[in-house]
Amino acid sequence: MRIAVLVKYVPDAAGDRHFTPIFTTERDAVQGLLCELDEYAIEQALQLVETAGEGQVTVLTMGPDNAAPALSRALSMGADDAVHIVDDCLAGSDALATSLVLAAALARIDADLILTGMASTDAGLSVIPAMVAERLSLPLLSFASALRVEGKYVTIRRDDDEATETITTTLPAVVSVTDRTGEARYPSFKGILAAKKKHIERLSLAGLGIDPAQVGLLGAMTVMSSVSRTPSRAAGVKVLDEGSGGIQAAAYLAANGFI
Amino acid sequence: MREVLVLAEHERGQISKSTTELLTLASRMGMPAVVHLGDLTESARSVLAEYGAGKIYIVDRPAVHEYRVLPAAEALVTISVQSSPVAILITSSAEGKEIGGRLAVKLGSGIIIDAIDVAADLTTTQSVFADSFIVRANVATGIPIITVKRNSTTPVAAPTTPTIVKIDVKTSELAMAATIVDRTPHDQSSRPELSDATVVVSGGRGVGSADNFSLIEDLADALGGAVGASRAVTDLGWYARSNQVGQTGKTVSPQLYIANGISGAIQHRAGMQTSKTILAVNTDPDAPIFDIADFGVVGDLLRVVPQLTEEIARRRS
């Protein structure tokens, strides 16, 4: 079984994230890391291979040179090899362009299963899995809180607002997983050492046969016209509970029309 | 007037509130034309008519009752080719984003995700990086596809008599590839749905135990609100995951958010800080939640919350 996992290198959400003058995400000012939500996808890929007793896990990312630590982290967790799509023309790519590039790279791998996280923690759009599935003409089972592979079938459990569903489809397929699938493992010391010997293939747009005009800021199908800081919320009244905190809170709610 | 397609979201024959919000936004830029998959109930028809749907496309094929994403995307493609709409509006749900993503690739159109407003000239507003920035953007290529967050706008009634158009869409083989083999609806809570609620009462680690959550529920019931929980709480198993508010849970934007025993880490704030009014109860006077709270009580929620619930009942009686 060949499993491909799509991962992203993102600025730490705990940092002061902001934009560059051309409205792209500022990636140098804030410490970057492997998107936490992608670790769940890597964990599930590793578990599937461990359960099957055979298989290969390949992680893919699209990003600048400094995105490599995301791949190293995935390799030290236990992934077998990695693909890094890096090209200066990719800067400023929107979701459609990103999905075009990822789909082209995935087409070369011929994976049985493509796993992704539920969202990136920076853009947080959750559309890449659907776009990649569409470009590869594959079914997508999204927001899995559990998954299993049996023969030619993949089955997920999805817990949404209305119901818990069991959904199944045939491989190859794309599956996005949520943080409910289970904690991701920490890389072991042995894993970190082993990762240094693992292969990271670097791919350029030319290598994928993609015209640079289709990607980056030039190829973007959406255009940002302005970015402004949200006015920060001012802290309001704070009272110390000396026995009547609840009554004071009720008075506040009543004064503001909530009671 | 050119059509603005609105994909209807409905469950058990009822149109969701977010669909009426989309109709109100759509009327700014053209004639709202609803795309409704599956049987149209009388109740659904009258809600759509009340909120200004000039036309309702009904797509009724067996597949639409199953895994709905691809049939919906394929129906939107067919209708878009016929009516070349000004824009396509979809609710920003998990399913809505999946439909939008597939549709953008199929139509070769730009897509804006999680808009909180759409102007008449189709400029969208988004709130990003845990609501620390406001971004304005436009789709530059193709038919603009815009997914809109729930509760972003107030639905305005604009009664019409919609034309009903039945559309036959050929569903692809791929659309049938995924099958829902089992579906167990959650117990119907008497409380409002978290994402739609006008009042949300949440509990964090400071609640102390699963049993103590009854205090949070009592307060929510006193205010007719939904119950939320921090990630710490759902990780501890004190409350259901489906009630988690935050970056990896639900994003809520109610009129009133009451945070009890929640410190206010950035991951939690990302899910609630666009709430109109925030009230916080916490024992730690330095908890970051107080930085964004309109009214804060520094104290033990096990004492403050029941007193608040009681006082609400007293004031109402």
Boltz contact constraints between the chains, C-beta under 6 A:
constraints:
  - contact:
      token1: [A, 14]
      token2: [B, 266]
      max_distance: 6.0
  - contact:
      token1: [A, 17]
      token2: [B, 129]
      max_distance: 6.0
  - contact:
      token1: [A, 96]
      token2: [B, 104]
      max_distance: 6.0
  - contact:
      token1: [A, 125]
      token2: [B, 113]
      max_distance: 6.0
  - contact:
      token1: [A, 126]
      token2: [B, 97]
      max_distance: 6.0
  - contact:
      token1: [A, 127]
      token2: [B, 97]
      max_distance: 6.0
  - contact:
      token1: [A, 127]
      token2: [B, 101]
      max_distance: 6.0
  - contact:
      token1: [A, 127]
      token2: [B, 113]
      max_distance: 6.0
  - contact:
      token1: [A, 130]
      token2: [B, 98]
      max_distance: 6.0
  - contact:
      token1: [A, 130]
      token2: [B, 101]
      max_distance: 6.0
  - contact:
      token1: [A, 130]
      token2: [B, 102]
      max_distance: 6.0
  - contact:
      token1: [A, 131]
      token2: [B, 101]
      max_distance: 6.0
  - contact:
      token1: [A, 131]
      token2: [B, 105]
      max_distance: 6.0
  - contact:
      token1: [A, 134]
      token2: [B, 102]
      max_distance: 6.0
  - contact:
      token1: [A, 134]
      token2: [B, 105]
      max_distance: 6.0
  - contact:
      token1: [A, 135]
      token2: [B, 105]
      max_distance: 6.0
  - contact:
      token1: [A, 139]
      token2: [B, 177]
      max_distance: 6.0
  - contact:
      token1: [A, 139]
      token2: [B, 178]
      max_distance: 6.0
  - contact:
      token1: [A, 142]
      token2: [B, 98]
      max_distance: 6.0
  - contact:
      token1: [A, 143]
      token2: [B, 94]
      max_distance: 6.0
  - contact:
      token1: [A, 163]
      token2: [B, 183]
      max_distance: 6.0
  - contact:
      token1: [A, 163]
      token2: [B, 184]
      max_distance: 6.0
  - contact:
      token1: [A, 163]
      token2: [B, 185]
      max_distance: 6.0
  - contact:
      token1: [A, 164]
      token2: [B, 184]
      max_distance: 6.0
  - contact:
      token1: [A, 165]
      token2: [B, 180]
      max_distance: 6.0
  - contact:
      token1: [A, 165]
      token2: [B, 183]
      max_distance: 6.0
  - contact:
      token1: [A, 166]
      token2: [B, 181]
      max_distance: 6.0
  - contact:
      token1: [A, 166]
      token2: [B, 182]
      max_distance: 6.0
  - contact:
      token1: [A, 167]
      token2: [B, 178]
      max_distance: 6.0
  - contact:
      token1: [A, 167]
      token2: [B, 180]
      max_distance: 6.0
  - contact:
      token1: [A, 168]
      token2: [B, 179]
      max_distance: 6.0
  - contact:
      token1: [A, 168]
      token2: [B, 181]
      max_distance: 6.0
  - contact:
      token1: [A, 169]
      token2: [B, 177]
      max_distance: 6.0
  - contact:
      token1: [A, 169]
      token2: [B, 178]
      max_distance: 6.0
  - contact:
      token1: [A, 179]
      token2: [B, 248]
      max_distance: 6.0
  - contact:
      token1: [A, 221]
      token2: [B, 110]
      max_distance: 6.0
  - contact:
      token1: [A, 221]
      token2: [B, 140]
      max_distance: 6.0
  - contact:
      token1: [A, 221]
      token2: [B, 141]
      max_distance: 6.0
  - contact:
      token1: [A, 222]
      token2: [B, 110]
      max_distance: 6.0
  - contact:
      token1: [A, 222]
      token2: [B, 112]
      max_distance: 6.0
  - contact:
      token1: [A, 222]
      token2: [B, 137]
      max_distance: 6.0
  - contact:
      token1: [A, 222]
      token2: [B, 139]
      max_distance: 6.0
  - contact:
      token1: [A, 223]
      token2: [B, 138]
      max_distance: 6.0
  - contact:
      token1: [A, 223]
      token2: [B, 140]
      max_distance: 6.0
  - contact:
      token1: [A, 224]
      token2: [B, 135]
      max_distance: 6.0
  - contact:
      token1: [A, 224]
      token2: [B, 137]
      max_distance: 6.0
  - contact:
      token1: [A, 225]
      token2: [B, 136]
      max_distance: 6.0
  - contact:
      token1: [A, 226]
      token2: [B, 136]
      max_distance: 6.0
  - contact:
      token1: [A, 227]
      token2: [B, 133]
      max_distance: 6.0
  - contact:
      token1: [A, 227]
      token2: [B, 135]
      max_distance: 6.0
  - contact:
      token1: [A, 228]
      token2: [B, 134]
      max_distance: 6.0
  - contact:
      token1: [A, 230]
      token2: [B, 131]
      max_distance: 6.0
  - contact:
      token1: [A, 230]
      token2: [B, 132]
      max_distance: 6.0
  - contact:
      token1: [A, 230]
      token2: [B, 134]
      max_distance: 6.0
  - contact:
      token1: [A, 233]
      token2: [B, 292]
      max_distance: 6.0
  - contact:
      token1: [A, 235]
      token2: [B, 291]
      max_distance: 6.0
  - contact:
      token1: [A, 236]
      token2: [B, 293]
      max_distance: 6.0
  - contact:
      token1: [A, 236]
      token2: [B, 294]
      max_distance: 6.0
  - contact:
      token1: [A, 236]
      token2: [B, 295]
      max_distance: 6.0
  - contact:
      token1: [A, 237]
      token2: [B, 295]
      max_distance: 6.0
  - contact:
      token1: [A, 238]
      token2: [B, 290]
      max_distance: 6.0
  - contact:
      token1: [A, 238]
      token2: [B, 296]
      max_distance: 6.0
  - contact:
      token1: [A, 239]
      token2: [B, 297]
      max_distance: 6.0
  - contact:
      token1: [A, 240]
      token2: [B, 298]
      max_distance: 6.0
  - contact:
      token1: [A, 241]
      token2: [B, 297]
      max_distance: 6.0
  - contact:
      token1: [A, 241]
      token2: [B, 299]
      max_distance: 6.0
  - contact:
      token1: [A, 241]
      token2: [B, 304]
      max_distance: 6.0
  - contact:
      token1: [A, 245]
      token2: [B, 297]
      max_distance: 6.0
  - contact:
      token1: [A, 245]
      token2: [B, 299]
      max_distance: 6.0
  - contact:
      token1: [A, 245]
      token2: [B, 304]
      max_distance: 6.0
  - contact:
      token1: [A, 246]
      token2: [B, 304]
      max_distance: 6.0
  - contact:
      token1: [A, 246]
      token2: [B, 307]
      max_distance: 6.0
  - contact:
      token1: [A, 246]
      token2: [B, 308]
      max_distance: 6.0
  - contact:
      token1: [A, 246]
      token2: [B, 311]
      max_distance: 6.0
  - contact:
      token1: [A, 247]
      token2: [B, 311]
      max_distance: 6.0
  - contact:
      token1: [A, 249]
      token2: [B, 297]
      max_distance: 6.0
  - contact:
      token1: [A, 249]
      token2: [B, 308]
      max_distance: 6.0
  - contact:
      token1: [A, 250]
      token2: [B, 308]
      max_distance: 6.0
  - contact:
      token1: [A, 250]
      token2: [B, 311]
      max_distance: 6.0
  - contact:
      token1: [A, 250]
      token2: [B, 312]
      max_distance: 6.0
  - contact:
      token1: [A, 252]
      token2: [B, 295]
      max_distance: 6.0
  - contact:
      token1: [A, 258]
      token2: [B, 256]
      max_distance: 6.0
  - contact:
      token1: [A, 259]
      token2: [B, 312]
      max_distance: 6.0
  - contact:
      token1: [A, 259]
      token2: [B, 315]
      max_distance: 6.0
